[in-house]
Amino acid sequence: MKMSMGPVGRHLLGLAVAGLTLATGGAAFAELGQPAPWEWTLQQSGSPVMDNIVWFHNFLFVLITVITLFVLALLVIVVVKFNARANPVPSRTTHNTLIEVAWTLVPVLILVGISVPSFRLLFLELDVPKADLTIKATGKQWYWSYAYPDNGKFEFDSLMAQDKQPRLLGVDNEMVVPVNKVVRVQVTGADVIHAFALPAFGVKIDAIPGRLNETWFKATKTGMFYGQCSELCGKDHAFMPIAIRVVSDQEFASWVETAKKKYASGGASTYASTAGPTQ
């Protein structure tokens, strides 16, 4: 007997396909260095710091799941075993030394177990290793300026580009860095508090006027990586993306020579100061 698939059947099939996609981690939609449709996990890692963040996230997720299931099992046991029908004569026990010690000591041990990798991760993020390259990122309303003091001291502005993809993330001038090199990023703000954030690199640090913060990353893959200002900095907060292009050493050296000539006159800075916010 031949059966046709009605609207309900098509809807169920669509849900099944969506569920399968989610169950496989959204592999069909995965993109490097940027958000992806149906993404429900962290972005793909592009640095050692992000590798550790992903591991710590997964570790906590497993631990929380085990604790939740354990508490659920205890609740089910209490409901089934100690309801009025199954246990008509209630116990008059008020204390149990072993249980009281256990529910005090076990959470402490769990927190200590979490603190060890947590402190290691914080130390990894904050302890900047010997840098191969230093870049100064200045947050402005509403764009970023990048200076390369180690490579000729040139500086340029990076504004959101309307005609570039991905939408709201593409810029006219990307920050360019070499692959597998330690990049120290000195971050400050020119007007209000901004925040320099790159999810794929595990980087997020405030850009505060009058203060120079610093962070670092070591990109292990070539390609484009995107982030955004993560501090509510004004009406065009959503329109100041961060774009980093990771290239080989040879490509970086070639780009530096081109950038020295391109930004020598400060044309990019002049453009940014007269263009106003981009929307």
BAKE-147332 format. One record per residue (C-alpha): x, y, z; residue number from 1; residue in three letters. Coordinates in steps of 0.02 Angstrom, whole numbers, m for minus. Layout:
<atoms>
+--------+--------+--------+------+------+
!      u !      v !      w ! resi ! resn !
+--------+--------+--------+------+------+
!      X !      Y !      Z !  NUM !  ala !
...
+--------+--------+--------+------+------+
</atoms>
This chain:
<atoms>
+--------+--------+--------+------+------+
!      u !      v !      w ! resi ! resn !
+--------+--------+--------+------+------+
!      0 !      0 !      0 !    1 !  met !
!     77 !    164 !    m54 !    2 !  lys !
!     76 !    304 !     75 !    3 !  met !
!    110 !    488 !     41 !    4 !  ser !
!    195 !    600 !    168 !    5 !  met !
!     78 !    735 !    230 !    6 !  gly !
!    123 !    901 !    313 !    7 !  pro !
!    140 !    817 !    483 !    8 !  val !
!    256 !    685 !    412 !    9 !  gly !
!    364 !    816 !    327 !   10 !  arg !
!    372 !    916 !    488 !   11 !  his !
!    426 !    763 !    587 !   12 !  leu !
!    556 !    721 !    456 !   13 !  leu !
!    624 !    898 !    467 !   14 !  gly !
!    636 !    886 !    655 !   15 !  leu !
!    725 !    719 !    640 !   16 !  ala !
!    853 !    791 !    519 !   17 !  val !
!    880 !    943 !    631 !   18 !  ala !
!    901 !    829 !    781 !   19 !  gly !
!   1027 !    722 !    689 !   20 !  leu !
!   1124 !    878 !    641 !   21 !  thr !
!   1129 !    937 !    821 !   22 !  leu !
!   1178 !    764 !    882 !   23 !  ala !
!   1327 !    763 !    766 !   24 !  thr !
!   1387 !    930 !    832 !   25 !  gly !
!   1326 !   1032 !    685 !   26 !  gly !
!   1466 !    963 !    576 !   27 !  ala !
!   1372 !   1004 !    417 !   28 !  ala !
!   1371 !   1188 !    463 !   29 !  phe !
!   1538 !   1203 !    552 !   30 !  ala !
!   1647 !   1350 !    499 !   31 !  glu !
!   1817 !   1397 !    566 !   32 !  leu !
!   1838 !   1558 !    662 !   33 !  gly !
!   1658 !   1620 !    657 !   34 !  gln !
!   1483 !   1578 !    717 !   35 !  pro !
!   1392 !   1443 !    620 !   36 !  ala !
!   1205 !   1406 !    595 !   37 !  pro !
!   1135 !   1284 !    723 !   38 !  trp !
!   1292 !   1300 !    826 !   39 !  glu !
!   1265 !   1243 !   1005 !   40 !  trp !
!   1443 !   1208 !   1058 !   41 !  thr !
!   1595 !   1320 !   1075 !   42 !  leu !
!   1679 !   1379 !    915 !   43 !  gln !
!   1817 !   1272 !    844 !   44 !  gln !
!   1979 !   1301 !    936 !   45 !  ser !
!   2117 !   1396 !    848 !   46 !  gly !
!   2242 !   1414 !    991 !   47 !  ser !
!   2315 !   1317 !   1139 !   48 !  pro !
!   2219 !   1424 !   1263 !   49 !  val !
!   2054 !   1385 !   1177 !   50 !  met !
!   2101 !   1199 !   1177 !   51 !  asp !
!   2112 !   1208 !   1366 !   52 !  asn !
!   1950 !   1307 !   1380 !   53 !  ile !
!   1859 !   1175 !   1277 !   54 !  val !
!   1931 !   1035 !   1384 !   55 !  trp !
!   1882 !   1125 !   1545 !   56 !  phe !
!   1708 !   1159 !   1478 !   57 !  his !
!   1682 !    976 !   1433 !   58 !  asn !
!   1752 !    919 !   1601 !   59 !  phe !
!   1630 !   1030 !   1695 !   60 !  leu !
!   1486 !    975 !   1585 !   61 !  phe !
!   1519 !    791 !   1625 !   62 !  val !
!   1539 !    830 !   1810 !   63 !  leu !
!   1378 !    931 !   1817 !   64 !  ile !
!   1284 !    795 !   1723 !   65 !  thr !
!   1344 !    661 !   1845 !   66 !  val !
!   1295 !    768 !   1996 !   67 !  ile !
!   1124 !    807 !   1922 !   68 !  thr !
!   1088 !    624 !   1886 !   69 !  leu !
!   1145 !    575 !   2060 !   70 !  phe !
!   1030 !    703 !   2142 !   71 !  val !
!    887 !    649 !   2028 !   72 !  leu !
!    915 !    467 !   2079 !   73 !  ala !
!    909 !    516 !   2263 !   74 !  leu !
!    746 !    611 !   2236 !   75 !  leu !
!    669 !    462 !   2146 !   76 !  val !
!    723 !    344 !   2287 !   77 !  ile !
!    647 !    461 !   2418 !   78 !  val !
!    483 !    478 !   2321 !   79 !  val !
!    466 !    290 !   2292 !   80 !  val !
!    533 !    220 !   2454 !   81 !  lys !
!    478 !    347 !   2582 !   82 !  phe !
!    303 !    398 !   2528 !   83 !  asn !
!    157 !    371 !   2647 !   84 !  ala !
!     96 !    213 !   2561 !   85 !  arg !
!    265 !    124 !   2555 !   86 !  ala !
!    320 !    184 !   2725 !   87 !  asn !
!    166 !    211 !   2835 !   88 !  pro !
!    270 !    224 !   2994 !   89 !  val !
!    395 !    363 !   2965 !   90 !  pro !
!    569 !    356 !   3038 !   91 !  ser !
!    607 !    475 !   3181 !   92 !  arg !
!    792 !    485 !   3138 !   93 !  thr !
!    855 !    664 !   3152 !   94 !  thr !
!   1043 !    644 !   3128 !   95 !  his !
!   1163 !    533 !   3033 !   96 !  asn !
!   1343 !    577 !   3064 !   97 !  thr !
!   1411 !    485 !   2912 !   98 !  leu !
!   1290 !    567 !   2791 !   99 !  ile !
!   1317 !    740 !   2866 !  100 !  glu !
!   1506 !    722 !   2850 !  101 !  val !
!   1488 !    657 !   2673 !  102 !  ala !
!   1376 !    797 !   2610 !  103 !  trp !
!   1497 !    924 !   2682 !  104 !  thr !
!   1661 !    842 !   2629 !  105 !  leu !
!   1614 !    781 !   2454 !  106 !  val !
!   1565 !    955 !   2387 !  107 !  pro !
!   1726 !   1026 !   2458 !  108 !  val !
!   1828 !    892 !   2368 !  109 !  leu !
!   1731 !    924 !   2207 !  110 !  ile !
!   1768 !   1111 !   2217 !  111 !  leu !
!   1952 !   1077 !   2251 !  112 !  val !
!   1955 !    960 !   2101 !  113 !  gly !
!   1879 !   1098 !   1993 !  114 !  ile !
!   1995 !   1233 !   2060 !  115 !  ser !
!   2156 !   1147 !   2006 !  116 !  val !
!   2124 !   1150 !   1817 !  117 !  pro !
!   2034 !   1316 !   1837 !  118 !  ser !
!   2186 !   1402 !   1912 !  119 !  phe !
!   2299 !   1321 !   1784 !  120 !  arg !
!   2190 !   1390 !   1644 !  121 !  leu !
!   2187 !   1564 !   1721 !  122 !  leu !
!   2376 !   1561 !   1737 !  123 !  phe !
!   2393 !   1506 !   1556 !  124 !  leu !
!   2283 !   1649 !   1499 !  125 !  glu !
!   2366 !   1784 !   1605 !  126 !  leu !
!   2549 !   1732 !   1595 !  127 !  asp !
!   2605 !   1803 !   1428 !  128 !  val !
!   2750 !   1700 !   1358 !  129 !  pro !
!   2894 !   1776 !   1263 !  130 !  lys !
!   2811 !   1858 !   1115 !  131 !  ala !
!   2862 !   1841 !    933 !  132 !  asp !
!   2753 !   1990 !    886 !  133 !  leu !
!   2670 !   2133 !    979 !  134 !  thr !
!   2513 !   2221 !    918 !  135 !  ile !
!   2423 !   2365 !   1001 !  136 !  lys !
!   2233 !   2362 !    982 !  137 !  ala !
!   2140 !   2523 !   1023 !  138 !  thr !
!   1952 !   2522 !   1038 !  139 !  gly !
!   1865 !   2678 !    972 !  140 !  lys !
!   1684 !   2729 !    941 !  141 !  gln !
!   1653 !   2621 !    844 !  142 !  trp !
!   1800 !   2532 !    762 !  143 !  tyr !
!   1971 !   2462 !    805 !  144 !  trp !
!   2144 !   2529 !    769 !  145 !  ser !
!   2295 !   2414 !    759 !  146 !  tyr !
!   2477 !   2464 !    778 !  147 !  ala !
!   2628 !   2355 !    740 !  148 !  tyr !
!   2772 !   2427 !    843 !  149 !  pro !
!   2887 !   2279 !    802 !  150 !  asp !
!   2866 !   2295 !    614 !  151 !  asn !
!   2891 !   2476 !    566 !  152 !  gly !
!   2771 !   2559 !    689 !  153 !  lys !
!   2632 !   2580 !    563 !  154 !  phe !
!   2450 !   2592 !    618 !  155 !  glu !
!   2283 !   2572 !    530 !  156 !  phe !
!   2097 !   2573 !    568 !  157 !  asp !
!   1980 !   2426 !    545 !  158 !  ser !
!   1798 !   2467 !    510 !  159 !  leu !
!   1652 !   2355 !    475 !  160 !  met !
!   1628 !   2333 !    287 !  161 !  ala !
!   1451 !   2325 !    220 !  162 !  gln !
!   1499 !   2228 !     65 !  163 !  asp !
!   1597 !   2089 !    152 !  164 !  lys !
!   1543 !   1924 !    225 !  165 !  gln !
!   1508 !   1862 !    354 !  166 !  pro !
!   1377 !   1994 !    391 !  167 !  arg !
!   1422 !   2114 !    532 !  168 !  leu !
!   1593 !   2032 !    548 !  169 !  leu !
!   1684 !   2076 !    388 !  170 !  gly !
!   1801 !   2226 !    394 !  171 !  val !
!   1898 !   2333 !    271 !  172 !  asp !
!   2069 !   2303 !    351 !  173 !  asn !
!   2102 !   2144 !    450 !  174 !  glu !
!   2233 !   2119 !    583 !  175 !  met !
!   2361 !   2001 !    503 !  176 !  val !
!   2470 !   1884 !    606 !  177 !  val !
!   2585 !   1735 !    566 !  178 !  pro !
!   2533 !   1559 !    611 !  179 !  val !
!   2613 !   1467 !    758 !  180 !  asn !
!   2686 !   1627 !    831 !  181 !  lys !
!   2653 !   1700 !   1003 !  182 !  val !
!   2561 !   1865 !    976 !  183 !  val !
!   2552 !   1985 !   1122 !  184 !  arg !
!   2404 !   2103 !   1107 !  185 !  val !
!   2409 !   2264 !   1206 !  186 !  gln !
!   2232 !   2329 !   1225 !  187 !  val !
!   2167 !   2501 !   1271 !  188 !  thr !
!   2019 !   2615 !   1239 !  189 !  gly !
!   2022 !   2789 !   1163 !  190 !  ala !
!   1854 !   2850 !   1227 !  191 !  asp !
!   1745 !   2727 !   1324 !  192 !  val !
!   1768 !   2549 !   1386 !  193 !  ile !
!   1771 !   2420 !   1246 !  194 !  his !
!   1818 !   2235 !   1252 !  195 !  ala !
!   1931 !   2139 !   1133 !  196 !  phe !
!   1858 !   1964 !   1111 !  197 !  ala !
!   1905 !   1820 !    995 !  198 !  leu !
!   1805 !   1662 !   1038 !  199 !  pro !
!   1910 !   1542 !    933 !  200 !  ala !
!   2069 !   1600 !   1021 !  201 !  phe !
!   1995 !   1604 !   1196 !  202 !  gly !
!   2031 !   1790 !   1210 !  203 !  val !
!   1923 !   1920 !   1298 !  204 !  lys !
!   1997 !   2072 !   1384 !  205 !  ile !
!   1933 !   2247 !   1422 !  206 !  asp !
!   1997 !   2399 !   1326 !  207 !  ala !
!   1996 !   2537 !   1458 !  208 !  ile !
!   2043 !   2718 !   1423 !  209 !  pro !
!   2202 !   2765 !   1515 !  210 !  gly !
!   2250 !   2585 !   1550 !  211 !  arg !
!   2351 !   2461 !   1447 !  212 !  leu !
!   2293 !   2282 !   1468 !  213 !  asn !
!   2376 !   2139 !   1377 !  214 !  glu !
!   2333 !   1964 !   1322 !  215 !  thr !
!   2404 !   1839 !   1200 !  216 !  trp !
!   2364 !   1702 !   1078 !  217 !  phe !
!   2454 !   1579 !    966 !  218 !  lys !
!   2353 !   1539 !    812 !  219 !  ala !
!   2380 !   1358 !    761 !  220 !  thr !
!   2280 !   1365 !    600 !  221 !  lys !
!   2281 !   1483 !    451 !  222 !  thr !
!   2122 !   1569 !    397 !  223 !  gly !
!   2004 !   1707 !    452 !  224 !  met !
!   1948 !   1723 !    632 !  225 !  phe !
!   1813 !   1842 !    691 !  226 !  tyr !
!   1764 !   1923 !    854 !  227 !  gly !
!   1672 !   2076 !    916 !  228 !  gln !
!   1678 !   2210 !   1048 !  229 !  cys !
!   1602 !   2126 !   1200 !  230 !  ser !
!   1570 !   2279 !   1306 !  231 !  glu !
!   1414 !   2386 !   1285 !  232 !  leu !
!   1507 !   2539 !   1219 !  233 !  cys !
!   1370 !   2643 !   1138 !  234 !  gly !
!   1239 !   2648 !   1002 !  235 !  lys !
!   1351 !   2565 !    871 !  236 !  asp !
!   1418 !   2433 !    988 !  237 !  his !
!   1356 !   2296 !    871 !  238 !  ala !
!   1452 !   2368 !    724 !  239 !  phe !
!   1635 !   2357 !    777 !  240 !  met !
!   1692 !   2181 !    734 !  241 !  pro !
!   1866 !   2108 !    750 !  242 !  ile !
!   1941 !   2012 !    605 !  243 !  ala !
!   2110 !   1923 !    613 !  244 !  ile !
!   2188 !   1843 !    461 !  245 !  arg !
!   2316 !   1708 !    504 !  246 !  val !
!   2444 !   1677 !    367 !  247 !  val !
!   2611 !   1591 !    341 !  248 !  ser !
!   2775 !   1675 !    388 !  249 !  asp !
!   2813 !   1716 !    207 !  250 !  gln !
!   2641 !   1792 !    178 !  251 !  glu !
!   2656 !   1893 !    337 !  252 !  phe !
!   2826 !   1963 !    288 !  253 !  ala !
!   2755 !   2012 !    118 !  254 !  ser !
!   2602 !   2092 !    198 !  255 !  trp !
!   2711 !   2193 !    318 !  256 !  val !
!   2808 !   2269 !    174 !  257 !  glu !
!   2647 !   2315 !     86 !  258 !  thr !
!   2569 !   2382 !    245 !  259 !  ala !
!   2718 !   2495 !    281 !  260 !  lys !
!   2689 !   2584 !    115 !  261 !  lys !
!   2499 !   2580 !    123 !  262 !  lys !
!   2482 !   2653 !    298 !  263 !  tyr !
!   2637 !   2763 !    300 !  264 !  ala !
!   2536 !   2921 !    264 !  265 !  ser !
!   2405 !   2881 !    396 !  266 !  gly !
!   2270 !   2878 !    264 !  267 !  gly !
!   2171 !   2743 !    351 !  268 !  ala !
!   2164 !   2842 !    513 !  269 !  ser !
!   2107 !   2997 !    421 !  270 !  thr !
!   1970 !   2900 !    335 !  271 !  tyr !
!   1909 !   2824 !    498 !  272 !  ala !
!   1903 !   2991 !    587 !  273 !  ser !
!   1797 !   3070 !    450 !  274 !  thr !
!   1688 !   2923 !    401 !  275 !  ala !
!   1588 !   2913 !    563 !  276 !  gly !
!   1501 !   2757 !    625 !  277 !  pro !
!   1459 !   2622 !    499 !  278 !  thr !
!   1287 !   2544 !    498 !  279 !  gln !
+--------+--------+--------+------+------+
</atoms>
